Amino acid sequence: SPIVIDEVVGIFITLASAPKRPLYWLWGYLVFLILDGLKPFPVSWLDTHLQGGLGIMLDDMVAGIYASLFLHLVTYLSARRRQ
């Protein structure tokens, strides 16, 4: 299937501040795909209530933010566990 810009933006948001390790990149990619598919609030609301391309873009952007927050939480908990 063709590459769609909204997916690229969502992945970019997820990985932009991720630790520079391939395992975190894989986790970020997988978490983004799961969140984009499940569409937790407000992702689902954005997808259904905003018209046209705006809703399509914003739902992936928010899913990317959620995935990024998840990676930061995992990184933080991992660092605390090692101490």
C-alpha positions, 0 to 999 in steps of 0.5 A: 500500500502507498505511504501516507503522510499522516502515518509518517508524521505519527511515527516521527512524533513517536521517535523524535525524542526516543532514546537512540537505540533500535529496541526503543525504535521498534517499541515505539513503532509497535506502540504507535501502530497499536494506539493508532488502531485502537484509537483511545480518547481523544484519538477516536473523537478527532478521527470521527468529529473533525472533517477532512484531512484535519481529523485524519492528521490529528488522530495520528499526531495524538497517537504519536504523542501517546506512543512517545509518552509511553516510551518516556515512561518505559525509559524512566521506569527502566532507569529507576529499576537499574538504580 
